[in-house]
Amino acid sequence: MMTDYFFQHKRLLLPFLIFISLVVFLYHQLNQQPTTHLRPSQVQYLPQFELPNTFDLQQTITTQQILGKTALVHIWSHWCTECTITHPLLMQIKKQGYQIHGILYRSDAHTVKNWLQIQGNPYTYLILDNGSLTTSLGVKGTPETFLIDATGHIILHYRGALTHHIWQEHFQPMYEQATHSTQIKK
Amino acid sequence: MMLLIQSFPLIMFLLCMPANATLDSKQLNSSQQSSYHSLTHELRCPSCPNQSLADSHSMIALDLKKVIIQQLKDKKDEKIIRKNLVSQYGPSIEYRPPVNKKTWFLWFSPFILICIGIICIIRIRRRHHVRGAYD
Protein backbone atom coordinates (compact mmCIF):
# COMPACT_ATOMS: atom_id res chain seq x y z
CA MET A 1 0.00 0.00 0.00
CA MET A 2 2.62 2.46 1.22
CA THR A 3 4.99 1.73 -1.70
CA ASP A 4 2.10 2.07 -4.16
CA TYR A 5 1.39 5.51 -2.77
CA PHE A 6 4.99 6.60 -3.25
CA PHE A 7 5.10 5.26 -6.80
CA GLN A 8 2.02 7.22 -7.68
CA HIS A 9 3.42 10.40 -6.16
CA LYS A 10 7.04 10.20 -7.19
CA ARG A 11 7.88 13.74 -6.14
CA LEU A 12 7.13 12.79 -2.54
CA LEU A 13 10.15 10.49 -2.67
CA LEU A 14 12.59 13.41 -2.91
CA PRO A 15 12.13 14.86 0.61
CA PHE A 16 12.13 11.32 1.94
CA LEU A 17 15.47 10.57 0.29
CA ILE A 18 16.92 13.86 1.53
CA PHE A 19 15.80 12.96 5.03
CA ILE A 20 17.34 9.49 4.85
CA SER A 21 20.67 10.82 3.55
CA LEU A 22 20.72 13.44 6.31
CA VAL A 23 20.19 10.76 8.93
CA VAL A 24 22.96 8.62 7.46
CA PHE A 25 25.32 11.62 7.29
CA LEU A 26 24.63 12.75 10.85
CA TYR A 27 24.89 9.22 12.21
CA HIS A 28 28.24 8.84 10.47
CA GLN A 29 29.47 12.14 11.92
CA LEU A 30 28.36 11.10 15.39
CA ASN A 31 30.87 8.25 15.45
CA GLN A 32 33.74 10.24 13.95
CA GLN A 33 36.84 10.94 16.01
CA PRO A 34 37.19 14.61 16.89
CA THR A 35 39.23 16.55 14.36
CA THR A 36 42.92 15.78 14.51
CA HIS A 37 44.86 16.91 17.54
CA LEU A 38 47.69 18.03 15.33
CA ARG A 39 46.88 21.52 14.16
CA PRO A 40 48.44 24.63 12.78
CA SER A 41 48.80 26.77 15.87
CA GLN A 42 46.46 29.74 16.30
CA VAL A 43 49.37 31.61 17.84
CA GLN A 44 52.22 32.32 15.40
CA TYR A 45 55.09 33.14 17.75
CA LEU A 46 56.23 32.26 21.24
CA PRO A 47 55.03 35.25 23.31
CA GLN A 48 57.31 37.40 25.45
CA PHE A 49 57.51 36.22 29.04
CA GLU A 50 59.63 36.28 32.16
CA LEU A 51 58.77 33.46 34.56
CA PRO A 52 60.44 31.52 37.40
CA ASN A 53 62.88 28.70 36.74
CA THR A 54 61.60 25.48 38.34
CA PHE A 55 65.10 24.35 39.30
CA ASP A 56 65.98 27.65 40.93
CA LEU A 57 62.99 29.75 41.95
CA GLN A 58 65.21 32.80 42.54
CA GLN A 59 65.98 32.92 38.83
CA THR A 60 63.71 33.75 35.93
CA ILE A 61 63.66 32.49 32.36
CA THR A 62 62.89 34.85 29.49
CA THR A 63 61.89 34.30 25.88
CA GLN A 64 65.37 35.30 24.69
CA GLN A 65 66.95 32.35 26.54
CA ILE A 66 64.65 29.92 24.74
CA LEU A 67 65.28 31.32 21.26
CA GLY A 68 68.26 30.62 18.99
CA LYS A 69 67.69 26.93 18.48
CA THR A 70 64.88 24.71 17.25
CA ALA A 71 63.17 23.06 20.21
CA LEU A 72 60.18 21.14 21.45
CA VAL A 73 58.13 22.92 24.09
CA HIS A 74 56.20 20.49 26.26
CA ILE A 75 53.43 21.78 28.51
CA TRP A 76 52.70 19.50 31.45
CA SER A 77 52.03 19.29 35.17
CA HIS A 78 53.05 16.81 37.81
CA TRP A 79 49.47 15.87 38.74
CA CYS A 80 48.57 14.94 35.17
CA THR A 81 48.86 11.19 34.48
CA GLU A 82 48.86 11.58 30.70
CA CYS A 83 51.93 13.79 30.98
CA THR A 84 53.92 11.27 32.98
CA ILE A 85 53.18 8.61 30.34
CA THR A 86 55.00 10.78 27.78
CA HIS A 87 58.08 11.09 29.98
CA PRO A 88 60.03 8.03 28.72
CA LEU A 89 59.51 9.16 25.12
CA LEU A 90 60.83 12.63 25.94
CA MET A 91 63.89 11.07 27.60
CA GLN A 92 64.48 9.06 24.45
CA ILE A 93 64.11 12.14 22.22
CA LYS A 94 66.52 14.05 24.46
CA LYS A 95 69.10 11.23 24.21
CA GLN A 96 68.95 11.49 20.42
CA GLY A 97 70.18 15.05 20.79
CA TYR A 98 67.00 17.07 20.37
CA GLN A 99 66.34 20.09 22.54
CA ILE A 100 63.28 20.08 24.81
CA HIS A 101 61.95 22.86 27.02
CA GLY A 102 59.14 22.43 29.49
CA ILE A 103 56.38 24.68 30.72
CA LEU A 104 55.17 23.43 34.07
CA TYR A 105 51.53 24.38 34.54
CA ARG A 106 50.16 24.96 38.06
CA SER A 107 52.61 22.59 39.70
CA ASP A 108 54.70 22.43 42.81
CA ALA A 109 58.37 23.03 41.93
CA HIS A 110 59.69 20.97 44.84
CA THR A 111 57.65 17.86 43.99
CA VAL A 112 58.63 18.09 40.34
CA LYS A 113 62.33 18.50 41.13
CA ASN A 114 62.28 15.33 43.21
CA TRP A 115 60.31 13.46 40.59
CA LEU A 116 62.71 14.45 37.80
CA GLN A 117 65.70 13.43 39.91
CA ILE A 118 64.34 9.90 39.98
CA GLN A 119 62.92 9.74 36.44
CA GLY A 120 65.59 11.75 34.65
CA ASN A 121 65.31 15.28 33.29
CA PRO A 122 64.85 15.85 29.54
CA TYR A 123 64.30 19.61 29.85
CA THR A 124 66.92 22.25 29.13
CA TYR A 125 64.69 24.94 30.61
CA LEU A 126 61.68 24.20 32.77
CA ILE A 127 59.45 27.24 33.17
CA LEU A 128 57.01 27.52 36.06
CA ASP A 129 53.72 29.03 34.99
CA ASN A 130 50.35 29.64 36.61
CA GLY A 131 48.33 30.19 33.47
CA SER A 132 49.66 33.43 32.01
CA LEU A 133 51.95 31.84 29.40
CA THR A 134 49.74 28.83 28.68
CA THR A 135 46.70 31.01 27.96
CA SER A 136 48.70 33.27 25.65
CA LEU A 137 49.81 30.13 23.78
CA GLY A 138 46.20 28.98 23.42
CA VAL A 139 46.71 25.87 25.55
CA LYS A 140 43.49 24.09 26.52
CA GLY A 141 44.94 21.56 28.93
CA THR A 142 47.97 19.45 29.69
CA PRO A 143 49.80 17.87 27.95
CA GLU A 144 50.35 19.81 24.75
CA THR A 145 53.46 20.03 22.63
CA PHE A 146 54.78 22.80 20.39
CA LEU A 147 57.63 22.80 17.93
CA ILE A 148 59.36 26.19 17.62
CA ASP A 149 62.19 27.26 15.37
CA ALA A 150 65.17 29.44 16.29
CA THR A 151 63.16 32.65 15.91
CA GLY A 152 60.35 31.42 18.13
CA HIS A 153 58.00 30.78 15.23
CA ILE A 154 55.55 27.99 16.09
CA ILE A 155 55.73 25.23 13.49
CA LEU A 156 53.56 22.53 15.05
CA HIS A 157 51.05 22.30 17.84
CA TYR A 158 49.81 18.99 19.21
CA ARG A 159 47.09 18.62 21.83
CA GLY A 160 47.30 15.53 24.01
CA ALA A 161 50.06 13.13 24.97
CA LEU A 162 52.81 12.93 22.35
CA THR A 163 53.18 9.41 20.99
CA HIS A 164 56.12 7.74 19.31
CA HIS A 165 54.15 7.65 16.07
CA ILE A 166 53.29 11.37 16.11
CA TRP A 167 56.89 12.23 16.95
CA GLN A 168 58.33 10.19 14.09
CA GLU A 169 55.68 11.06 11.52
CA HIS A 170 55.33 14.78 12.13
CA PHE A 171 57.61 16.36 14.69
CA GLN A 172 60.94 14.75 13.78
CA PRO A 173 60.92 15.65 10.05
CA MET A 174 59.81 19.22 10.79
CA TYR A 175 62.44 19.53 13.52
CA GLU A 176 65.17 18.42 11.10
CA GLN A 177 63.90 20.77 8.43
CA ALA A 178 63.78 23.75 10.81
CA THR A 179 67.30 23.07 12.10
CA HIS A 180 68.54 22.74 8.54
CA SER A 181 67.02 26.03 7.39
CA THR A 182 68.48 27.97 10.35
CA GLN A 183 71.91 26.55 9.53
CA ILE A 184 71.58 27.81 5.97
CA LYS A 185 70.61 31.28 7.19
CA LYS A 186 73.68 31.37 9.43
CA MET B 1 29.09 30.45 74.58
CA MET B 2 25.58 30.08 73.17
CA LEU B 3 26.15 33.17 71.07
CA LEU B 4 29.34 31.68 69.71
CA ILE B 5 27.56 28.49 68.71
CA GLN B 6 24.70 30.40 67.15
CA SER B 7 27.02 32.60 65.18
CA PHE B 8 29.14 29.65 64.05
CA PRO B 9 27.53 29.35 60.59
CA LEU B 10 28.00 33.06 60.03
CA ILE B 11 31.66 32.85 61.02
CA MET B 12 32.20 29.90 58.70
CA PHE B 13 30.50 31.80 55.91
CA LEU B 14 32.71 34.82 56.45
CA LEU B 15 35.78 32.59 56.47
CA CYS B 16 34.79 31.35 53.01
CA MET B 17 34.83 34.81 51.50
CA PRO B 18 38.58 35.17 50.91
CA ALA B 19 38.56 32.01 48.79
CA ASN B 20 36.33 33.81 46.33
CA ALA B 21 38.34 36.97 46.45
CA THR B 22 41.16 35.62 44.30
CA LEU B 23 39.03 36.19 41.23
CA ASP B 24 37.67 39.50 42.32
CA SER B 25 36.10 41.52 39.58
CA LYS B 26 35.07 44.07 42.23
CA GLN B 27 38.36 45.88 41.83
CA LEU B 28 37.11 46.99 38.44
CA ASN B 29 35.13 50.17 37.88
CA SER B 30 31.56 49.96 36.64
CA SER B 31 32.26 50.16 32.90
CA GLN B 32 35.03 47.58 33.28
CA GLN B 33 32.61 45.43 35.26
CA SER B 34 30.13 45.46 32.40
CA SER B 35 32.90 44.59 29.92
CA TYR B 36 33.93 41.74 32.19
CA HIS B 37 30.36 40.54 32.37
CA SER B 38 29.82 40.56 28.63
CA LEU B 39 33.20 38.96 27.88
CA THR B 40 32.79 36.10 30.33
CA HIS B 41 29.22 35.44 29.21
CA GLU B 42 29.90 35.57 25.48
CA LEU B 43 33.10 33.54 25.42
CA ARG B 44 33.12 29.79 25.60
CA CYS B 45 35.30 27.88 28.03
CA PRO B 46 37.79 26.11 25.69
CA SER B 47 37.91 22.81 27.56
CA CYS B 48 34.18 22.51 28.31
CA PRO B 49 32.50 23.57 25.06
CA ASN B 50 28.98 24.06 26.34
CA GLN B 51 29.73 26.43 29.19
CA SER B 52 30.59 30.08 29.12
CA LEU B 53 33.65 31.31 30.98
CA ALA B 54 31.38 32.82 33.62
CA ASP B 55 29.66 29.50 34.11
CA SER B 56 32.75 27.34 34.39
CA HIS B 57 35.12 26.65 37.27
CA SER B 58 37.58 24.62 35.26
CA MET B 59 41.21 25.65 35.64
CA ILE B 60 41.47 27.12 32.19
CA ALA B 61 38.30 29.17 32.66
CA LEU B 62 39.71 30.56 35.92
CA ASP B 63 42.99 31.35 34.14
CA LEU B 64 41.19 33.15 31.34
CA LYS B 65 39.03 35.12 33.76
CA LYS B 66 42.17 36.18 35.61
CA VAL B 67 43.72 37.26 32.31
CA ILE B 68 40.59 39.24 31.40
CA ILE B 69 40.52 41.03 34.77
CA GLN B 70 44.21 41.88 34.50
CA GLN B 71 43.83 43.24 30.99
CA LEU B 72 40.78 45.30 31.95
CA LYS B 73 42.77 46.74 34.84
CA ASP B 74 45.49 47.62 32.35
CA LYS B 75 42.82 49.70 30.58
CA LYS B 76 42.67 47.46 27.54
CA ASP B 77 39.60 47.80 25.36
CA GLU B 78 36.97 45.04 25.48
CA LYS B 79 37.18 44.55 21.71
CA ILE B 80 40.96 44.11 21.80
CA ILE B 81 40.76 41.57 24.63
CA ARG B 82 38.17 39.63 22.67
CA LYS B 83 40.28 39.78 19.51
CA ASN B 84 43.34 38.52 21.40
CA LEU B 85 41.46 35.58 22.87
CA VAL B 86 40.06 34.66 19.46
CA SER B 87 43.56 34.79 17.99
CA GLN B 88 44.79 32.45 20.75
CA TYR B 89 41.94 29.98 20.93
CA GLY B 90 40.36 30.25 17.51
CA PRO B 91 36.93 31.47 16.37
CA SER B 92 35.13 28.65 18.20
CA ILE B 93 35.69 30.43 21.54
CA GLU B 94 33.00 32.96 20.59
CA TYR B 95 29.38 32.06 21.25
CA ARG B 96 28.26 34.56 18.64
CA PRO B 97 30.58 34.10 15.65
CA PRO B 98 30.91 37.06 13.26
CA VAL B 99 29.21 36.86 9.87
CA ASN B 100 31.87 36.24 7.24
CA LYS B 101 32.70 34.07 4.21
CA LYS B 102 33.01 30.94 6.32
CA THR B 103 29.97 31.44 8.56
CA TRP B 104 27.34 33.02 6.31
CA PHE B 105 25.71 29.68 5.51
CA LEU B 106 25.43 28.83 9.20
CA TRP B 107 23.80 32.18 9.89
CA PHE B 108 21.38 32.28 6.97
CA SER B 109 20.55 28.63 6.28
CA PRO B 110 17.54 28.66 8.68
CA PHE B 111 16.02 31.59 6.79
CA ILE B 112 16.73 29.94 3.45
CA LEU B 113 15.03 26.74 4.63
CA ILE B 114 12.03 28.68 5.93
CA CYS B 115 11.69 30.43 2.55
CA ILE B 116 11.82 27.10 0.70
CA GLY B 117 9.15 25.78 3.07
CA ILE B 118 6.89 28.77 2.51
CA ILE B 119 7.26 28.47 -1.28
CA CYS B 120 6.36 24.77 -1.10
CA ILE B 121 3.27 25.46 1.01
CA ILE B 122 2.09 28.21 -1.34
CA ARG B 123 2.54 25.99 -4.40
CA ILE B 124 0.74 23.04 -2.84
CA ARG B 125 -2.16 25.20 -1.68
CA ARG B 126 -2.47 26.83 -5.08
CA ARG B 127 -2.64 23.44 -6.80
CA HIS B 128 -5.40 22.36 -4.41
CA HIS B 129 -7.32 25.54 -5.18
CA VAL B 130 -7.08 24.92 -8.91
CA ARG B 131 -8.16 21.31 -8.56
CA GLY B 132 -11.04 22.42 -6.31
CA ALA B 133 -12.22 24.81 -9.00
CA TYR B 134 -12.47 22.04 -11.60
CA ASP B 135 -14.19 19.55 -9.33
Chai-1 contact restraints between the chains, C-beta under 6 A:
chainA,res_idxA,chainB,res_idxB,connection_type,confidence,min_distance_angstrom,max_distance_angstrom,comment,restraint_id
A,Q42,B,Q88,contact,1.0,0.0,6.0,A-B,restraint_1
A,Q42,B,G90,contact,1.0,0.0,6.0,A-B,restraint_2
A,V43,B,Q88,contact,1.0,0.0,6.0,A-B,restraint_3
A,G131,B,D63,contact,1.0,0.0,6.0,A-B,restraint_4
A,T135,B,D63,contact,1.0,0.0,6.0,A-B,restraint_5
A,T135,B,L64,contact,1.0,0.0,6.0,A-B,restraint_6
A,T135,B,V67,contact,1.0,0.0,6.0,A-B,restraint_7
A,G138,B,Q88,contact,1.0,0.0,6.0,A-B,restraint_8
A,G138,B,Y89,contact,1.0,0.0,6.0,A-B,restraint_9
A,K140,B,P46,contact,1.0,0.0,6.0,A-B,restraint_10
A,K140,B,S47,contact,1.0,0.0,6.0,A-B,restraint_11
A,G141,B,S47,contact,1.0,0.0,6.0,A-B,restraint_12
